[in-house]
């Protein structure tokens, strides 16, 4: 065969592969996380909710506006030309109770999606909890439980001149006077079936940096270790367990709580069996942010996946890519906080002081 003919055959072969690749179809599911910032109702509860009561300006109309704002955002997180569907799974934090989640999923902008709810009351002093929403037509929960984080005041580091930081703007956590336990959010584990496959999701809201980042770091390090313990227990049952851990970690991807506690890796090639991949670490290195504090951006909102979700066989559910949903309407347009997330307050219902984050799971359609 002449060189000319050989080249022609090669071109035809490559073209055939390209056509076949183009013909492949995939089912795409968006998995999202959103710190919805102080989703409180107007009713006095047993928790520390005085800031968000009518006596302090948090009225029914403002609560409704907050719900409308969130109802606008949630179904379009991660949507684009390739993905038109609302998120299949959504982890949330800073919700007061189950009732506010029920009000949220009934919002006219969300009602047609028929989201189910998984929620437990946490021991957090303010009563803010994590929660989990799922489209019932796609995801079927098989089990769920809240796993408490036990941390104690004597774990705090003695650090001189530590920069005081309240990045999530919460009150100092309540401490038991006898045991010195610091009450914070539980970690929520939800297991269910998606596309005929078992998926485990852990929803987190780790202890804040109140009192200083370095001084309070042991609290978040303990949260990272608990997260790893949950994942290891799942791997013992099934070495190929597909696990997603998500949340507002109040730490960056580079912090000890994530790098050592969870053992998350920057690159897929670094992830070994039972390992965890964190796509948001590279995004942070590239200068992206999910929140801002004192003119500094960072990514505290992260979604990580187990090694079983980054394999190359797309006949099964796999991680595809990740993003931060920071559309213009979610950004403060002017003033001192121009460019920051358009946050919420009792005087003016906004969206949140965090941007939502998301990943895509894909599976080849045969």
N, C-alpha and C positions, 0 to 999 in steps of 0.2 A: 504494500500500500504506500502510495506517495505521501510525502510530508504534508502536502496540501490536503489530501483526503483524510489523513489522520487528524489534522486540526479541525476539519469539518465534522468528523465523527465526535471528537471531544466536545466541540461547541454544542452539538445536538444533545449529547449526554448530559452536560451541565444544564442545558435548557430544560430537559425533561425533569431533572431533579428540582429545579426552581419551580416549575409548574406544579409538581407533586407537593412541594412544600407550601405553595400558595393555596393548594386545595385543602390542606389540613384545616380543620376547624376545632376551636377550643371553647370550652365553657369557662367563663371568667366569673369569679366571686370576689367581691371587695370585702375585706376585713378591716374595720376602722376602730380607732380609739379617739375619744374626745373628753377632755376635762371641761365640763359644761359650766364651770365656775358658779358655785352657789345657786343651785337650782332648789330654792326654798319656796314652800307654799306660804300662805299668810296666816296660818293657824299656829298658835303657841303650842309647842311640843315639849317633851321632857328634856330635850337637848338645849344647847346654848344657841338659840335662834333669834335672840332679841333684835339683832341688827336687821333681820328680815321679817318684820312685823308691821302692820299698819301704823302702829304708834311711832315708828321710825321712818315712815314714808313708803314702806313696801306694800302697795295696795293691790287689790285684785286685778285692776287694769294693767298694772306694771307686771304682775305675775303672768298674765295672759300674753303680754307683749314678749316677755322672755320666752314663753313656750312657742310663740309664733316664730321668733328668731331661730330657736333651735330646730323647730319643725321645718324651717326653710333650708337649714344647713345639712341636717343629717341625711336626707335622701339623695343629696347630690355630692357627697364626699366621694372623691375619686372618679367622678363621671367625666367622660371626655368622648372623643370621636370613636374610640375603641370600646369603651365601656359605658353603656347607657343605663345600666341597672343600678338601683340603690344598693347600699351595702347589705350584704347577707348577714353579717355579724358585726355588732357594734359594742365595744366596751365603753363604759362611761364612769366618771367619778365626780365627786362633789355634788351628789344628789342627797336630799334630806331624808327621803323615805320611799317606800314603794309607791305611795299615792302620787308623787310628782312624776314618776315614770309612767304610771297609768294615764295621767293627764297628758303627758307628752305623746305617747303612742296614739292617743285619741285625737290629737291635733289634726285638723283637716288636711294638712300637707303630708301627714304620715299615715293616716288611717288606712288608706288603700293598700299599704305595704303589709298590714297585718303582722306587726311585730309582737312576738312573745317577750316575756320579761323573766329574768332570774335576778333575785335580789334578796339580801339578808341585811338586817340591821346590824351595824358594827358598834363596837364599844367606844368609838371615837368621841371625844368630849363634846364636839359640836354636833355630833350625830350625822356627819356627812359620810356617805357610803359609796361603795362601788356598785355597779350594776352591769347587766348584760342584756342586750336586745338581739333578737334573731328573727329573720323572716321565716314564718312557720312553714311556708311551702317548700323551703329548701333545707332547713336544718331541724333535726328532731333531737332534743335533749334526752339523754338516757340517765344522767346523774349529775348532781351538782351539790357542792358543799362549800361553806366558808371556813377558812383555815386561819386561826388567830395568830397574830405576830406578838410574841412575848418579848418585850424590851423593857429595860429598867434604867432608872435615873443614874445609877452608879456606873453605867456603861459610858457615860459622857466623858469625853477627853478634856483634860485641862490644857487649854490652848491660850496663850497670851496674845492679845491684840488680834484675835480672830475677827474677820470682817462679819459684822452682823448682817444676816440675810434672811428675809422672809419672802422668798420668791413666790410661794403659793399663797401668801397673804392670809394665813390662818392664825388663829389664836394659839397660844402655847398649849401643848397637850396636857390633859388632866393626869395627875400622878396620884396613885394610891398611897396614902400616908403611911400605911403599914408595910406593904410589900415593895413599895417604890416602883411598881409597874407603871409604865407610861402607856396610856390607852390610845391606840391608833387604829387605822383601818385593817380589817381582815383581808386576806387574799382569797379571791373567789375562783374556784375551779369548776368549770363546766365541761362536761363530756357529752358528745352527741354525734349524730350521723349526718354527713354532708356528702352528697354524690355517692352514696353507698359506702362511705368510708368513715371510720371512727376518727374524730378530731377532738383534741383537748385544748381548751383555752383557759389561761390564767389571767385574771384582771386584777391590776395592782394600783394602789395609790400609796406610795411609800412615805415614811415620816418626813416632815418638812425640814428646812434648814434653819428654823427658828432657833436663835441663840448662837448661830454661827455655823458655817459650812463644815469646818474641820471638827468643831466640838460635837456636832450632832451626827457626824459621819458614821459612828458605830451603829446607830439606829438603822440607817439604810443598808449598812453592811449586813446586819442581821436579817433585813428583809431580803437581800439578795441570796443569802444562804438558805432561807426558808424557801424561796422560789426554786432554788437548785434541788432542795430536798424533795419538793413536790414532784419535780420533773424526774428525779432519779427513781422515785417510787413508781411512777408510770412506766419507766423503762424496764423496771424489774418485772412488771406484768407483761409488757410487750416491748422487746428491744427495738422494734421499728415504730414505736408510738409516734404519731404526728402531733406535735405540741406547738402551740403559739402562746407566747407570754407577752402581755401588753400592759401599758399603763403610764401614768405620770409618776416617774421614779424620783423626782426631785434631785436627780443626779444626771450627769451626762454619760454618754457611752464610754467615756474614758475613765470614769471614776471606779474606785476599788469595788464598790457594791456590785457593779455590772461586770467589770473585767475579771475579778476574782470570785466574787460571790456566785454569780451565774456562770462565769467562764465564757462569756460571749466573745466571738471572734470578729475581726474586721473584714477578713476575706473568706470567701467560700472555700478556697483551697486550704485554709487553716483548720477548717472544721472537720473533726474526726467523729467516729461513731459515738453517739450519745451527746455530741457537741451542739452548740447553739450559734447561729449566725445572726449578727445584728447589722442590717443594712443601713441603719441610721447613724452608725459611727462614721462612715465615709461621707455621708451627707453633712454631718457636723464639721468634718474636716474641710469640706468644700464651702463652708461659710453659711449654711442654711440654719434656720432656727424655727422652733415651734413656740418660743416665748422670749420675752425680753425683760431684763431687769437692770436698772441703772445703766442704760445705754449699751448693755452687753447681751447678745443673743446666744441661745443655747438650745439644745434639743433634749428636754427632759421627758417628752412624750415619745415612747419608743415601742416598736413591735418587733419581736424576735422570733425566730423559727428554729425548730430542731433540724438536725442533719437529714432526717428522713424526708424533709420537705424541700431540700435543695438538690436532690438527685436529678439525673438527666432524663429519666424515663417519664414522659408526660402522659402515659396511659393511666397514671395515678395522679392524685392531687399534688401539685407542686407550687412552691413560691415562684412568682414571676418577677415583680419589682415593687418598689415602695415609693411613697411620696408624702409631702406635707401639703394639705389643702389650705392654701392661703390666698384665696381669691380676693379681689379688691374690696368687695363689700364687707369683708371681715377685718379690714384694716382701718385704723384710726386715720382719718383724712388730713387732720391739721392739728396745730397746737403742740404742747409740750411732748405729747406721746405719739406724734405723727409717725406712721410706719409700724406702730405696735398693734397687736391684736385689739379689736374694738371690745373692750372689756365691759363687764356687768357691774352695776352698783345699785344700792337701794334707791338712789335718786334718779338713775337713768338706766333702764334695762338695755343691755347690749347683747353681745354674743358670749365671749369668753376672753380671758387674758391668755389663752392658749389657742393655737391653731390645731385643728384635727389632723391626725396622721392616719395612714392607711397602707395596706399591702394588697396585692392581687394574688389569689390562688387560681391556677389554671389546670384544666384537665382536657386532654385530647378527646374529641368526640369521634368515635369509630363509625 
